[in-house]
Amino acid sequence: MHFKHRLRDATLAGLAAFVAVILLSYLKSWAHFMVLSAPLGATLVLLLLLPSAPLSRPKHVILGHLLTTGIAVLGLELIPDPMLGLATCFGLGITLMVLTDTLHPPAGANPILIYLSGAHLPPLDFMVPTLTGSLFMVAFASLYHYVFTHRRYPFGPKAAIQPTSKATTTERRVNKSP
């Protein structure tokens, strides 16, 4: 890729990331809960720059974040030792993401974030922001790619429009013959 194209892509992705963080910051003041986190920031990098990667699919993003957050919330309640709880939830989160085909590396950081925060909140106070942030990231990436890269997230480039008239199809056949 030429430097000019890389510069354009990098600039667009950087501006999009800026807009996403600003929007999530305003959403925090409107919804009165934190939606933005380091794992969701890492998710945005994948969604903006590697939208066709298998780990960037909406299923992986949304369910990966929900699964690991849910495990961490459960671990906070069931495992009194924070070091053992963190290690168990982190390992179990990775295992379950693989088994459920929802592997999303940034989501693996959710148990670490939750345990290091030291907060013992009601489960929904963790789950709702995670769900909201994940849905926002997927929607934002879809809009970004549709408008700026002309690709459908996460399915790659738009398919070329196929001719619908018989004449066009016949002309193509005639042109292919020797």
N, C-alpha and C positions, 0 to 999 in steps of 0.2 A: 504494500500500500504506500502510495506517495505521501511524503510529509504533509503536503497541503490537505489531503483527505484525513490523515491522522489528526492533524491540528483541528480541523473542523469537527470531527467526531469527538475528540477529547473536550473541546470547548462546549459543544452541545451537551455532552454528558455531565460536565461540571456545572453548567448552568441549570440543567434539570435537577441535579442533586441539590443545588442551592434552593431551588423552588420547592422541592419536596420537603426539605428540612424546615423551611419557613412555614409552609402549610401545616406541617405536623406540629410545629411550635405554637401556631395559632389555634390548632385543634386542641392542644393541651389546655390552653386558657379557656376555650369554649366548653370543652367536655369535662374539665376539672380532673383529668387523669393523664398520666404520662403515656404517650403513645410511642415516642421515639426512644430507641435504645441502641446500643452498639451493635447487637446482632441484627437489628433491622437496618442499620446503616450498611452493614456488610451485605445484607440481602439486596439493597438498592444498587450496590456496585455490580453484583451479578446480573440483576435484571436490566440495568442500563447497558452494560458492556458485553454480557454473554447471554443474551436472551434466549438463544436456541439451545443452550446447554441443558442436558437432562435435569440437572439439579436446580435449574431456574424455572421449571414448570410450576404453574400455580398450585397444583396438588402438593408438590414438594415444599413450596414456600409456606403455604397456609397450614397444612397438616403437620409439617415438620416443626414449625414454631408452636403450634397448639399442643402437640404431643410432648415435646420437651418441657414446655411450661407446665403442663398438667402433671408430669412426672415430678418436677421440682416442687410444685405445690403439695403434692401427696407426700413427697419425701420430708418436707418441712414438718408435716403433721405426724409422720410415723417413725422417723429416725431422729432421736434426740441429739446424737453426736453430730455436730455440723460438718466435721471433716469426713466422717463416714457417710453422712447423708449426701454431701456434695459429690463424692467419688461414686457412690452408688447411682445417684440420679444421672450423672454425666455418662457413665458407662451404660446404664440401662436405656437412656435416651438414644444413644447411638445404635445400640442393638435393636431397639424397637423401630427406629427410623428405617434401618436396613430391612428388617422383617416385614414392615408394612409398605415398603417401596415409597417412602416419603423422605429419603435422605436429602437433607439441605444443610450443608456445613455451618452456615451462620446460626442456624437454630440450635446446634450443639452447644452454643455458648449460653443459652438461656438458663440452664441450671446454675452455671457459674455466676451469672449476673444476679439471679434471685438469691442464691446463698450468700454472696458477698454483700448484697444490700443489707442483710441483717433484718429485713422487714418481715414481720409475721402478720400479714394482712389476710383478710378473707380471700378464699380462692378466686372469686370473680374479680377481685381487684388486680389480680395478675392475668387472668384469662381474657377479660374484656379488652384491655389495652393491647395484648398480644394479637387477638383476633382483629381488632380495629386496625392496628398497624400493618398486619400482614395483608389484609384486604386492600388497604390504601396503597401499599407498595405495588401489588399486582395491578390494580386499576391505574395507578400512575404510570407504571411501565407500559401498560397497554396503550394508553393515550400518547405517551412520549413516542413510542415506536410507530404508531399509526401516523402521527403528525410529522415527525422529523426524519425517521429512517425509512418510512413507507414500507415497513414490514409489519406483519401481524405477530405480535408477541403471543406465545412463544414459538410459533410455527414457521419462522423463517420468512423469506421473501414472498410477496404476493404472487399468486399464480398468474401466468400470462392469460389474457382473455382469449378464449378459444373461439374460432369463427363459428357462426351458427348457420350461415346460409349454405345450401348445397353447392352453389356456384363457386364459392370460395374453397370448399373442400375439393371439388372437382378440379379447380385450377391448381391446387397444390399437388394432386395426383398427376396431372398432366405435366407439371413442371418437374416432377421427380423422375419421370420416364426418360430414357436415354435418347 
